[in-house]
Amino acid sequence: MTYILTIDTGTTNTRVSLWNNATVIAHSANEVGVRDTAMSGSKDKLEQGVRKTILDTLAKANVTEDEIDLVLGSGMISSNVGLFELPHIPAPAGLQQLARGMVAVTIPTVFSKPIYLVPGVRNVVENIGLHNCEAMDMMRGEEVEVMGVIDQLGITGPAMLIMPGSHSKFVCIDEKNNILGCVTTLAGELLYVITHNTILAKSLDSDFAEFINPEMLLAGAQSAQTIGLGRTCFNVRTLDQFTIYQRNDRANFLLGAILGADLLTLKNSTAIKMMPGTPVIICGKPIMKEALALLIKNDDYFSGKVTVVSNEMQEHLAGYGAIKVATARGLIK
């Protein structure tokens, strides 16, 4: 029996899974991430939060720390506002490059045994300035999810993986399944801030779309691409004040606006190479996956096959990918 702990720390949340022979036997999540370090200037809350999430997971399975054979960490845990900063490796990078880049660190306040961290991946841009900064980008955490998706779906690139979240990622892979580069937007954070902390909060009841309304979603996307995101956002208030559209309709309009702006990024960013016929694979939360799939299928630019990752596969994707990297490193027989 082999027990493996996988830690996935993001901007706002930390998820820990306990695996036994490729099966998750316990899982916990807590609302703690590197945003807490960035805001407070201290790693204390993050350390305590990751530690608590680990202990919660072990308690669910009645497993002790001493019984754990391997601990793997991915995501923002290895960033400059994480628990141990690990440099990104340059693209192109595949499974073997990620495996060679893993580093074992000991953080006694988090766990008694070493944690093997998977490095992030960055685009390669020289002499960065205003003229080329848009071509630069980086990821932490998405690289293991990409490896997990490739393995579980049996993908052979080229392909574009779309991963909406607090920071949405668009990751380009080549015919050898190497990560060629990525581009990031603040889509999730923008949606949260606009919904909760602007004049639109009342028009949205400080809540997101409950289900997709295709008409409103597509209208919001079209508006953002025509008159800009700022003006389109204000129109949510207009829809509230002067029309019969309901709260969920208005939330769909805003969601469409933000994701529509993201599709502009996907088409035009110099950080990645998106061709109209490139197959697209969409991960993420159910409503975000559904919304993006609908927008892409209704956009004449995109002609490649669209695949939506199932909720079941999505649930433990980061941990699954980290285990694939660790196996390539030789840490798992």
JONOR-V510112 format. One line per field, one symbol per residue. ss: DSSP state (A for helix, B for strand, O for the rest). psi: psi as a letter, one per 40 degrees, with the letter a starting at -180 (. if undefined). burial: 1 if it has 16 or more other ideal C-beta (glycine too) atoms within 10 Angstrom, else 0. A space follows every 10 residues. Layout:
ss = ???
psi = ???
burial = ???
//
This chain:
ss = OOBBBBBBBO OOOBBBBBBB OOBBBBBBBB OOOAAAAAAA OOOAAAAAAA AAAAAAAAAA AOOOAAAOOB BBBBBAAAOO OOOOOOOOBB OOBOAAAAAA OOBBBOOOOO OOOOBBBOOO BBOOOOOOOO OOAAAOOBBO OAAAAAAAAA AAAOOOOOBB BBBOOOOBBB BBBOOOOOBB BBBBBOAAAA AAAAAAAOOO AAAAOOOOOO OOOAAAAAAA AAAAAAAOAA AAAAAAAAAA AAOOOOAAAA AAAAAAAAAA AAAAAAAAOO OOOOOOOOBB BBBOOAAAAA AAAAAAAOOO OOOOOBBBOO AAAAOOAAAA AAAAAAAAAO OOO
psi = hhhhhhhhha deihhhihih fehheiiiii ghaedddddd eieddddddd dddddddddd efiiddehdh hhhiaedeie eadhhhiiii iihadddddd eihhihgded ieiihhhhii iiihhighad deddeiiiih dddddddddd ddefihaiih hhgiadhhih hhiaeefihd iiiiifdddd ddddddfaee ddeeffiihd ihhddddddd ddddedeidd ddddeddddd deiehidddd dddddddddd dddddddeie dighidehih hhaaiddddd dddddddehe dheihhhhhi dddddfdddd ddddddddee eh.
burial = 0011111111 1111111110 0001011101 0111111000 0010011011 1011001100 0010000101 1111111110 1111010110 1111101110 1100001001 1000111111 1110100000 0000111111 1111111111 0000101111 1111111111 1111001111 1111101111 1001100001 0011000110 0110011111 1111100010 0110111011 0000100111 1111111111 1110110010 1101000111 1111001111 1111110010 0101011110 0001011111 1111110110 110
//
